[in-house]
Amino acid sequence: MADLSFGQYIKLLFGAAGLMSKHAASVPALRALANDAFDLWQSVVPPEPTKEPTVSPGEVVEKIRTGDFTQEEQRLFDRESQQSGGVG
């Protein structure tokens, strides 16, 4: 898995939640296509190195669970949650 920053994980979290709610009826049918497209992408395009500090998915989940954000992480979380209308 790619090394992603906290902000990238938050964007993915809110983006995925938005897509799931927007396309709930299509999710089962599109799952196989999305997995195949993702596998093709990874086999062709090398990952780009990120200049932002990276965190593990577990660290992101723990930060969200405890609310233990840095000021920058809180700003990113707030911005993404406002843009996506929140999770759930």
C-alpha positions in Angstrom: 0.0 0.0 0.0 1.2 3.5 -0.7 2.5 5.8 2.0 -0.1 8.4 2.4 -0.3 11.5 4.5 -3.1 12.1 7.1 -4.8 14.6 4.7 -4.8 12.0 1.9 -6.4 9.4 4.1 -9.1 11.9 5.2 -9.8 12.9 1.6 -10.1 9.2 0.7 -12.4 8.5 3.7 -14.8 11.3 2.9 -14.6 10.7 -0.8 -15.4 7.0 -0.4 -18.3 7.7 2.0 -19.7 10.2 -0.5 -19.4 7.8 -3.4 -20.9 4.9 -1.4 -24.0 7.0 -0.6 -24.3 8.5 -4.0 -24.0 5.2 -5.9 -25.3 2.7 -3.2 -27.4 0.7 -5.7 -24.4 0.4 -8.1 -21.7 -0.6 -5.6 -22.0 -4.4 -6.0 -22.0 -4.3 -9.8 -19.1 -1.9 -10.0 -16.9 -3.5 -7.3 -15.3 -6.1 -9.7 -14.7 -3.4 -12.4 -13.2 -1.0 -9.9 -10.9 -3.7 -8.5 -9.7 -4.7 -12.0 -9.1 -1.1 -13.0 -7.2 -0.5 -9.8 -5.0 -3.6 -10.4 -4.3 -2.4 -13.9 -3.4 1.1 -12.7 -1.0 -0.3 -10.1 0.6 -2.7 -12.6 1.3 0.2 -15.1 1.9 3.4 -13.1 4.6 3.4 -10.5 3.7 5.1 -7.2 4.7 8.7 -6.9 6.8 9.5 -3.8 5.0 11.9 -1.5 6.7 14.8 0.2 4.2 15.0 3.0 4.9 13.0 6.2 3.2 9.5 6.0 1.1 7.7 8.5 -0.3 4.2 8.6 -4.0 3.5 8.1 -4.1 2.3 11.8 -2.6 5.6 13.0 -5.3 7.5 11.0 -8.1 5.4 12.5 -6.7 5.9 16.0 -6.4 9.7 15.5 -10.0 9.9 14.3 -11.2 7.7 17.2 -9.4 9.7 19.9 -9.6 13.1 18.2 -5.8 13.5 18.8 -5.1 15.8 15.8 -2.4 18.3 15.2 -3.6 21.7 14.2 -2.9 21.0 10.5 -4.7 17.6 10.7 -7.7 19.2 12.4 -7.8 21.8 9.6 -7.7 19.1 6.9 -10.3 17.0 8.7 -12.7 20.0 9.1 -12.2 21.1 5.5 -12.9 17.7 4.1 -15.9 17.0 6.3 -17.4 20.4 5.3 -16.9 19.7 1.6 -18.3 16.2 1.7 -21.2 17.0 4.1 -19.7 14.7 6.8 -19.5 11.0 7.1 -22.6 8.9 7.3 
